[in-house]
Amino acid sequence: MSLRDFAILVGVCLVWALSNVLSKVVVGEWGVPPLAFAAMRFLIVAAVTLPWLLPAPRPLWRIAMVGMLMGGGNFALLFVGLQTASPSAAAIVVQVGVPITTLLSVLMLGERIAWRRGLGITLTLAGALVVIWNPQGLSLSRGLWFVAGAAAAGSLGAVLMKQMDDLNPLRFQAWVGFTSLLPLTLGSWLLETRQWERAAAAGWPFVAIVLFTALVVSVIAHTAYYRLIQKYEANMLAPLTLLAPLATIALGVLITGDHFDWRMAIGTVLALCGVLIVALRTRQVGAVLNLFRERG
């Protein structure tokens, strides 16, 4: 990999990590309703990528399902979870999306799990369990349940995406924005209150974060990463993308004051080792799945 492309990949991972922590600030500290925040993000994504919306990928129902699962469904659950969960804990628990994707591939696509991938799945789940364990037993908070649900939604969308032909990344982003906007807007209108009041109270910093997550993360970073996927093998990219959850943990400690102790450290090592084993045993599509597992 060239030094330029390596720098781009590192930049993409740092952008993903910063987005996760800033999203925690928006929904956890400023109190902006999570569905409203997600709807604003995807409104901008849909508007910017509108020229790439057509021609629609076929079959239409599948791209609509993939867009809603990997867009509105994934981010709605993630942002709700970040209201109470720390970015550091969320960064580890969301890694369960890798074994979930593998298991769904077995059930829906007829794939087989070799012993190495089975080991990776076991390590990933063990790491997540260590993170949520305390001396009194299992302690999966309400927020982390939603984070796990976000991982499951993204995994199902990823498996459905594996059954489609290669998509132009900007066309895919256009359909993610288009299919996510209406459900998120309706959900916010029905379930949330004081959306504009909370957003206005946060002021221009909130506007800046919305623009950052929509334009820099969804449009620029994802497109840059997709181009790297087309240029390099998955077994080269997969280990490097583990920088994203590590950076999320570091930024969570620095920015939002996340608690990080030996238990979190052990869980992090186990989960990321498991993810690495699974990723290195996966074909090129594995790198594509990283795009939707790590993003914030």
N, C-alpha and C positions, 0 to 999 in steps of 0.2 A: 504494500500500500504506500502510495506517495505521501510525503509529509503534508502536502496540502489537503489531501483527502482525510488523513488521520486527524488533522486539526478541525476539519469540518465535522467529522464524527464526534469528536470530543465536544465541540460546540453544541451539536444537536443534543447530546446527553445532558449537558449542563442546562440547556434551555428547557428540556423536559423536567429536570429536577427542580429548577427555579419555578416553573409553572405550578408544580404540585404544592410547593410551599406557599406561593402567592395565593393559590386557590384556598388554602387553609386560612390565610389572613382574611380573605374576602368573606367566607361563609362562617368562620369560627370566631374571628375577632371583631369584624365590622358588622356581622349579623345580616349580611345580604342574603335573602332567601336563595337556596341552592338552585332550584329549578329556574328561577328568574335569571340568575347568573349564567347558567348553561344556555338558556334561550337567547340571551343577548350575545353570547359568544357565537352561537351557530347562526344567528341572524347576520352577523358580519361575515362569517365564512361563506354562507349561502350567497350573499350579495357580491362578494369579491370573486367567487368562482362560478358565478352564473354563466359566463360565456362558455364554460366547459360542460354544462349540464347535458347538452344534447350533442350527438345522438345518445339516447338512453341505453345503458348496458342491458343485455338480455340474459335470462328472463327478467322482466321488470319486477316481479314480486320478490325475487331473490335479492336484488340490489336494494329494494326498499327495506326488506327484513335486515339485511346486513347493515345498512345505514342506520336504522333505528337502534339495533342492538349495540353496534360499536360506537355510535354517536350518542343520541339522546339517552338511551337506556344505561349505557356504561357511565356517562358523565353525571347523569342525574343521581345514580346510586353512589358514585364516588364523592360527589360534592356534599350529598346528605351525610355520608360517613365522615367526611372531614370536618363537619360541624363539631364533632366530639372526639374523633380519633386524631392522633398526632400524625404528621407527615411521615415520620420515621417508622412507626408501627404500620401505617398503611402501605409504605413502600415494600415491606416484607410480606404482609398478608396478601397483597395483590399478586405476588409471585405464584400463588396457587393457581392462577390462570394458566400457567404452563402445563401442569399435570392435568388440569381439567380439560384443556384443549386436546391433550394426547388421549385421554379417556373417551372424549366425545368423538375423536377421529376413529377410535376402535369401534364404537357403537354405530356411528353414522356412515363411516367410509370403509369399514372393514379392514382397517389397518391393524398391524400386529405390534405388540410391545415386546422388544427384546429385553434381556435381563439388564443391560446397561441403562436403558430408558426407565425400566422399572425401579432400578436403584435411584436414578435421578428424581423420579416422582416421590419415592419414599423420603429422600433427603429434603426435598422442598417442603413436603407436608410436615416433616419433623421440625424443620426450621420455623415454620409458621406456628406450630403448636408450642414451641419453646417461647416464642414471643408473647403468646397469649396466656402462658401458664403462670400461676402464682402459687405460693405455699398452700393456699386453701383449695387449689384445684384450677380447673379450666375457667378462664375469665375473658370470654370474648365479648367485648363491649358492644353496645348497640351500634356505635359507629363502625366498628370493624366488621360487624355482620353485613352492613351495607357495602363496605369495601370489598368483602368477599363476594357479595352479589354482583358488584360491578365487574369483578374479574370473571365471574361465570357468564355474565351477559356478553362481555367482550370475547370470551372463548367460543361461545356458541356462534357469534357472528363471524369469528375467524374461520371456524370449520365450514360454515356456509360459503364463505368467500373462497375457500379452497376448491369449491366445485365450479367456480367461474373462471373464465379466461382472464389473462392479465389485464388489469385496468390502468388507464392513465391516472397517475396520482391526483392530479387536479380534478379530473372527472369524478373520481371516487370522493374527494373532499366535497365537491359540489353536491353529490347525492347524500352524503352524510349530513350536510347542513340543511338541505331541502327536506329530507325525511324526518329530521329531528326537530325542526323548528315548531311545527304545529303541535305535536304531542307535548313538548316542553312548555309552550305558551299556554295551552289549555290546562296542563297540570298545575302550573304556577297560579293561573287565574282561579282554579277551583280549590287549591290546597294551601296557598300562601297568602299572606297579607303584608301590607306596608312595603311592597317591593320598591316603589319609586322613592318612598321616604327614606328607606335604608340606603339605597343607592345614592341619593342626593346627599345624605349625611356623610357618606364616605368621600364624596367630592371627586376632584380630578384624579387622585391616585386610583380610584376605582375605574374610571374611564381608561386610564393608562393600562391597567392590568387586563381589562377586557380586550383592548386592542392588542396587547402583547400575546394573550392566549389564543386569540383568533388568527392574527396575521403572522406573528413570528413562530408560534408553535404549530398551529394547524396547517397553515399554508406554506411557510418557508421551510421550517425544520423537517416536517414530514416529507415534503417534496425532495429536499436534499438527501434525506436518508434513503428514500426509495431509489434515487439515482445511484447511490452507493451500492444498494442491493443488486442493481442491474450490472454493476461493474465488478463486484467482488463476490467471492464465495461466502456462503453463510457461516462456515466454520472459521472464517477470519473475522467476520463482523460480530458474531454472537458473544465471544468473550469480552469484546470492547464495550458492548452495550450494557454490560453489568455496571459500568461506571454510573449509569443513570440512577439506580436505587441507592448506590453508595453516596452519590452526590446529594440525593434527596435527604438521606439521613444526616449528612454533614450540615447541609443548609437548614434542616429542621432544628438541629441543636443550636446553630448560630442565630437563626432569625426568630423562630417561634419558641425557643427554649425547651425543646423536646428532651425528655428524660432518656438517657442512654446508659445502660449498665451492662454487666457481664452477661446477663440473660439475653438482652437484645443483641449483644455481640455474637454469642454462640448461635442464636437463631439466624442472624444475618449470614454467618459463614455457612451454616447448613443449607439454608434456602438457596443462596446464590450458587453454591457448589452443585446442588441438585438441578437448578435451572441450566447451568453450564453443561452438565452431562446430557440433559434432554436436548438442549439446543444443538450440541455438537453431533447428536445422533439423528438430527432432522435434516431433511433436504432443504433446498433453497427457500422453500416457502416458510421455513422456520424464521428466517430473518424478517420476512414480511410480518409475521405474527408479532415480532418484537416491537414493530412500529406501533402497534395498538396496545401492547402490554405496558410499555414504558411511558407512553405519552401522558401528559397531565392536562 
